[in-house]
Amino acid sequence: MIVRPEGGPRVVVGVDDSAGARCALAWAVGEARLRRLPLLVVHAAPLPPHVSAAGQLGGGVTEALRAAGAELIDRLLAEVAAEDVRHDALALVGEPGSVLVRLTREDDILVVGRGDRGALSRLLRPSVRLHCARRARATLVCVRPPALDALLESLTAGDRPAGRSRGRRFGRRTAG
């Protein structure tokens, strides 16, 4: 059972160990700072199929999943330097989309990462983003990691000659 504290709006962010989740957490920390809202960082680990099929819902598996989730949250919060933001963290066991939908209230901002996955990956693991988009009552923000071109351009912006075009991509052929 998930207990929701009463109070005003929050920024709720779902995290895992992906680039999209890191970008979502960074965006959520910035939004919480800007709006002066509390941040709730949530990691939900689905129960492995072999455990649920065998009916082995023993405390050992769920406690190990929660501990790994709590460790991941601590590591991610240290990476994005969220010390100055009032935050809580929850490491739970369950389907991530369902957990996030149950935790959010209408006045919350729900933040999830968005990545590019293949058809097989989507088949094996349902999209948290789509689940939240269909069912969440909160305002949903999907954060995509920056494209490689944009990231490289921002890293090399100081080295670019003045007359060079910004629209150049790696895939284009140049006359030489």
Sequence and secondary structure as in RCSB ss.txt:
>XXXX:A:sequence
MIVRPEGGPRVVVGVDDSAGARCALAWAVGEARLRRLPLLVVHAAPLPPHVSAAGQLGGGVTEALRAAGAELIDR
LLAEVAAEDVRHDALALVGEPGSVLVRLTREDDILVVGRGDRGALSRLLRPSVRLHCARRARATLVCVRPPALDA
LLESLTAGDRPAGRSRGRRFGRRTAG
>XXXX:A:secstr
      SS  EEEE  SSHHHHHHHHHHHHHHHHHT  EEEEEEE   HHHHHHT   HHHHHHHHHHHHHHHHH
HHHHTT TTS EEEEEEES HHHHHHHH  TT EEEEE     HHHHHHS  HHHHHHHH  SEEEEE    HHH
HHHHHTGGGS TT  TT  TTS    
